[in-house]
């Protein structure tokens, strides 16, 4: 079978992109031919052809470009590459436009993979409210031609039905169990981050408003008033520069201490170091303001480290 998988980005720091990687490599193992089309990619799943269409580099222009992707007729014409595909799986807007066009022109089987649309934490201004209103409008328009839909949690399945009228089956996100090991040892990591003799609260994930990291910082600072030996270690990619700056400001405010930003762990040593970090921490937190949103794989990955 000739399968095309559509995703806006394909990077190691994105949970959705990791799902795409595992899905694509799984199809390849089953003997299918897989092509991944994205706007930007650094991952190269085994046995897959990866096509990057390109988009602006600056975060602000990226968001605008992705919202109004359909105005770039040259990029939208990439749907023609889907001619002859047996199945197209679209993971997130705006790549749903390509599946939408391919379904209309060629009758290609269109599968929508629903990861939810995170709005919590992003609606604190009129421009952002307008952005998300248009985002939902365009997303619902482009998924209406889908032959079938899958959501990564029951909550998101209910939300999809409520927002678009589309019913979906639930398939939870998988993890690559081979990447994680119970043999990983903390070693000198505590010393590296200045966490000796500390009770460590660990956050692993993207640094984005809907993850609610600001609430975590506030909670840790409050706890430090009675338990000063608590430290917070934040590990992840800063995908919203303005938000990351706000968090660093919170961490640097008077009275704040033992709040460490470790940044994104490079993929070459991601699994081993994340296991080490998870084994050294006293409490592991899972980000996400939206209730039961995507049932992230972080906790299941963590269990593989013990």
C-alpha positions as CSV (number, residue, x, y, z in Angstrom):
1,X,0.0,0.0,0.0
2,X,1.2,3.5,-0.8
3,X,0.6,5.7,2.3
4,X,1.2,9.4,2.7
5,X,1.4,11.0,6.2
6,X,1.0,14.7,6.5
7,X,2.3,16.7,9.5
8,X,3.2,20.4,9.9
9,X,6.6,19.6,11.5
10,X,8.7,16.5,12.1
11,X,11.0,17.2,15.1
12,X,12.2,15.2,18.1
13,X,10.9,17.7,20.6
14,X,7.3,17.4,19.5
15,X,5.1,14.6,20.9
16,X,2.9,14.6,17.8
17,X,5.9,14.3,15.6
18,X,7.1,11.3,17.6
19,X,3.7,9.7,17.1
20,X,4.1,10.3,13.3
21,X,7.6,8.7,13.4
22,X,6.4,5.6,15.1
23,X,3.4,5.3,12.9
24,X,5.4,5.7,9.7
25,X,8.1,3.2,10.8
26,X,5.3,0.8,11.8
27,X,3.8,0.9,8.3
28,X,7.3,0.4,6.7
29,X,7.7,-2.8,8.8
30,X,4.4,-4.0,7.5
31,X,5.7,-3.7,4.0
32,X,4.0,-0.4,3.0
33,X,5.6,2.5,1.0
34,X,5.5,5.6,3.2
35,X,6.0,9.3,2.3
36,X,5.9,12.0,4.9
37,X,5.1,15.5,3.8
38,X,5.7,18.4,6.3
39,X,6.5,22.1,6.3
40,X,9.6,21.6,8.3
41,X,11.5,18.4,9.3
42,X,14.6,17.3,11.1
43,X,13.6,13.7,11.9
44,X,14.2,11.0,9.3
45,X,12.0,7.9,10.1
46,X,13.6,4.7,8.9
47,X,12.6,3.6,5.4
48,X,10.4,6.7,4.7
49,X,10.7,9.4,2.2
50,X,10.4,12.8,3.8
51,X,9.4,15.9,1.8
52,X,9.8,19.4,3.5
53,X,7.7,22.1,1.8
54,X,9.2,24.9,3.9
55,X,7.8,27.8,5.9
56,X,9.0,31.1,7.5
57,X,11.6,30.7,10.3
58,X,10.4,33.3,12.8
59,X,7.7,32.0,15.2
60,X,5.2,34.9,14.6
61,X,5.3,34.5,10.8
62,X,5.2,30.7,11.1
63,X,1.9,31.0,13.0
64,X,0.4,33.3,10.4
65,X,1.7,31.2,7.5
66,X,0.2,28.0,9.0
67,X,-3.2,29.7,9.6
68,X,-3.4,31.0,6.0
69,X,-1.5,28.2,4.3
70,X,-4.2,27.9,1.7
71,X,-3.2,31.3,0.3
72,X,0.1,29.9,-0.9
73,X,-1.1,28.2,-4.0
74,X,2.3,26.8,-4.9
75,X,2.5,24.9,-1.6
76,X,-1.2,24.0,-1.7
77,X,-0.5,22.3,-5.1
78,X,1.6,19.8,-3.2
79,X,-1.7,17.8,-2.9
80,X,-0.9,16.6,-6.5
81,X,1.9,14.5,-5.0
82,X,-0.8,12.5,-3.3
83,X,-2.2,11.2,-6.6
84,X,-1.9,7.4,-6.6
85,X,-1.8,7.1,-2.8
86,X,-4.0,4.5,-1.3
87,X,-4.4,6.3,1.9
88,X,-3.5,9.8,3.3
89,X,-3.2,10.4,7.0
90,X,-3.4,14.0,8.1
91,X,-2.2,14.7,11.7
92,X,-2.7,18.4,12.1
93,X,-3.9,21.6,10.4
94,X,-2.8,23.0,7.9
95,X,-1.7,19.7,6.3
96,X,-5.4,18.8,6.3
97,X,-5.7,21.1,3.3
98,X,-3.6,18.7,1.2
99,X,-5.7,15.7,2.2
100,X,-8.9,17.8,1.6
101,X,-7.8,18.7,-1.9
102,X,-6.6,15.1,-2.7
103,X,-9.9,13.7,-1.6
104,X,-11.8,16.2,-3.8
105,X,-9.7,15.7,-6.9
106,X,-8.7,12.0,-6.8
107,X,-11.0,10.4,-4.3
108,X,-8.0,9.5,-2.1
109,X,-8.9,7.8,1.2
110,X,-8.5,10.5,3.8
111,X,-7.8,9.6,7.5
112,X,-7.8,12.4,10.1
113,X,-5.6,11.8,13.2
114,X,-7.0,14.0,15.9
115,X,-4.5,15.3,18.6
116,X,-6.8,18.1,19.8
117,X,-6.5,21.8,19.4
118,X,-4.9,23.4,22.5
119,X,-6.4,26.8,23.2
120,X,-6.0,27.0,27.0
121,X,-3.3,29.6,27.9
122,X,-3.4,31.1,24.4
123,X,-6.6,33.2,24.7
124,X,-5.4,36.1,26.8
125,X,-5.7,38.7,24.0
126,X,-8.2,39.6,21.3
127,X,-5.7,38.8,18.4
128,X,-5.1,35.3,19.9
129,X,-8.8,34.7,20.3
130,X,-9.4,35.6,16.7
131,X,-6.5,33.4,15.6
132,X,-7.9,30.4,17.4
133,X,-11.4,31.1,16.1
134,X,-10.1,31.1,12.5
135,X,-7.9,28.0,13.2
136,X,-10.9,26.0,14.4
137,X,-13.0,27.2,11.5
138,X,-10.4,26.3,8.9
139,X,-9.6,23.0,10.6
140,X,-13.3,21.9,10.7
141,X,-13.7,22.8,7.0
142,X,-10.7,20.7,5.9
143,X,-11.6,17.6,7.9
144,X,-15.2,17.4,6.7
145,X,-14.1,15.2,3.8
146,X,-12.3,12.7,6.0
147,X,-13.4,9.1,5.4
148,X,-12.5,8.2,9.0
149,X,-11.1,9.8,12.1
150,X,-9.0,8.7,15.1
151,X,-8.5,10.6,18.3
152,X,-5.7,10.0,20.8
153,X,-8.0,10.0,23.9
154,X,-11.7,9.6,24.7
155,X,-11.8,13.3,25.8
156,X,-10.6,14.5,22.4
157,X,-13.0,12.1,20.7
158,X,-15.9,13.8,22.5
159,X,-14.5,17.3,21.8
160,X,-14.1,16.5,18.1
161,X,-17.7,15.4,17.9
162,X,-18.9,18.5,19.7
163,X,-16.7,20.9,17.6
164,X,-17.1,19.3,14.1
165,X,-19.8,16.7,14.3
166,X,-17.3,14.0,13.3
167,X,-17.2,10.7,15.2
168,X,-13.8,9.2,15.8
169,X,-12.4,5.9,17.1
170,X,-9.8,6.1,20.0
171,X,-6.2,5.0,19.5
172,X,-3.8,6.0,22.3
173,X,-0.4,7.2,21.5
174,X,2.3,4.5,21.4
175,X,5.8,4.8,22.7
176,X,9.1,3.3,21.5
177,X,9.9,1.0,24.4
178,X,13.3,0.2,23.1
179,X,14.5,3.8,23.6
180,X,14.2,3.6,27.4
181,X,16.2,1.6,29.9
182,X,16.0,0.8,33.6
183,X,19.8,0.7,33.7
184,X,20.2,4.4,33.4
185,X,22.0,5.9,36.5
186,X,21.8,9.5,37.9
187,X,25.6,9.7,38.2
188,X,26.8,13.3,38.2
189,X,23.5,14.9,36.9
190,X,22.5,16.3,40.2
191,X,25.9,18.1,40.4
192,X,25.6,19.3,36.9
193,X,22.4,21.1,37.7
194,X,23.2,22.1,41.3
195,X,20.6,19.7,42.7
196,X,22.6,18.0,45.5
197,X,20.6,17.4,48.6
198,X,17.5,18.7,46.9
199,X,14.0,17.2,46.5
200,X,13.6,17.4,42.7
201,X,10.4,18.1,40.9
202,X,10.9,17.3,37.2
203,X,9.0,18.7,34.2
204,X,9.7,17.2,30.8
205,X,7.9,18.6,27.7
206,X,7.6,21.6,25.4
207,X,7.6,25.0,27.0
208,X,4.3,26.2,25.8
209,X,1.3,28.1,27.4
210,X,-1.1,25.2,27.2
211,X,1.3,23.1,29.2
212,X,0.8,25.3,32.2
213,X,4.4,25.5,33.3
214,X,3.7,28.9,34.9
215,X,1.3,27.2,37.3
216,X,4.0,24.7,38.2
217,X,6.5,27.4,38.9
218,X,4.0,29.2,41.2
219,X,3.2,25.9,43.0
220,X,6.9,25.1,43.6
221,X,7.6,28.6,44.8
222,X,4.7,28.3,47.2
223,X,6.0,24.9,48.4
224,X,9.5,26.3,48.9
225,X,8.1,28.7,51.6
226,X,7.8,25.7,53.9
227,X,10.2,23.3,52.2
228,X,13.2,25.3,50.9
229,X,15.0,22.1,49.8
230,X,12.6,21.7,46.8
231,X,14.0,22.3,43.4
232,X,12.3,22.4,40.0
233,X,14.1,21.1,36.9
234,X,12.4,22.1,33.6
235,X,13.5,20.1,30.5
236,X,12.1,20.9,27.1
237,X,12.1,22.9,23.9
238,X,11.0,26.6,24.2
239,X,8.6,26.8,21.3
240,X,7.0,30.1,22.4
241,X,9.8,32.6,23.0
242,X,7.6,35.2,24.7
243,X,6.2,32.6,27.1
244,X,9.7,31.2,27.9
245,X,10.8,34.8,28.7
246,X,7.9,35.2,31.1
247,X,8.8,31.9,32.8
248,X,12.4,32.9,33.3
249,X,11.2,36.2,34.7
250,X,9.0,34.3,37.2
251,X,12.0,32.1,38.1
252,X,14.2,35.1,38.7
253,X,11.7,37.1,40.8
254,X,12.6,38.0,44.4
255,X,12.4,34.9,46.5
256,X,12.5,32.4,43.6
257,X,15.3,29.9,43.8
258,X,16.3,26.4,42.7
259,X,14.4,26.6,39.5
260,X,16.5,25.3,36.6
261,X,15.9,25.5,32.9
262,X,17.8,22.6,31.3
263,X,16.7,23.3,27.7
264,X,16.0,20.6,25.1
265,X,17.9,17.4,25.4
266,X,19.5,16.6,22.0
267,X,18.1,13.5,20.3
268,X,21.4,11.6,20.2
269,X,21.2,11.1,23.9
270,X,17.6,11.9,24.6
271,X,16.3,8.6,25.9
272,X,19.3,7.8,28.1
273,X,19.4,11.2,29.7
274,X,15.6,11.5,30.2
275,X,15.7,8.1,32.0
276,X,18.5,9.4,34.2
277,X,16.6,12.6,34.9
278,X,13.4,10.7,35.7
279,X,15.3,8.3,38.1
280,X,16.9,11.2,40.0
281,X,13.7,13.1,40.5
282,X,11.4,12.8,43.6
283,X,8.3,13.9,41.7
284,X,7.6,13.8,38.0
285,X,5.0,16.2,36.6
286,X,2.9,16.1,33.4
287,X,2.1,19.3,31.7
288,X,-1.3,20.2,30.2
289,X,-4.1,22.6,31.3
290,X,-6.7,21.1,29.0
291,X,-8.3,18.2,31.0
292,X,-7.2,14.8,29.9
293,X,-6.3,16.3,26.5
294,X,-4.1,13.9,24.6
295,X,-3.2,11.4,27.2
296,X,0.5,12.1,26.6
297,X,3.1,9.3,26.4
298,X,5.4,11.0,29.0
299,X,4.2,9.0,32.0
300,X,4.4,5.7,30.1
301,X,7.9,6.5,29.0
302,X,8.8,7.3,32.6
303,X,7.6,3.9,33.8
304,X,10.1,2.3,31.3
305,X,12.9,3.9,33.2
306,X,12.3,2.1,36.5
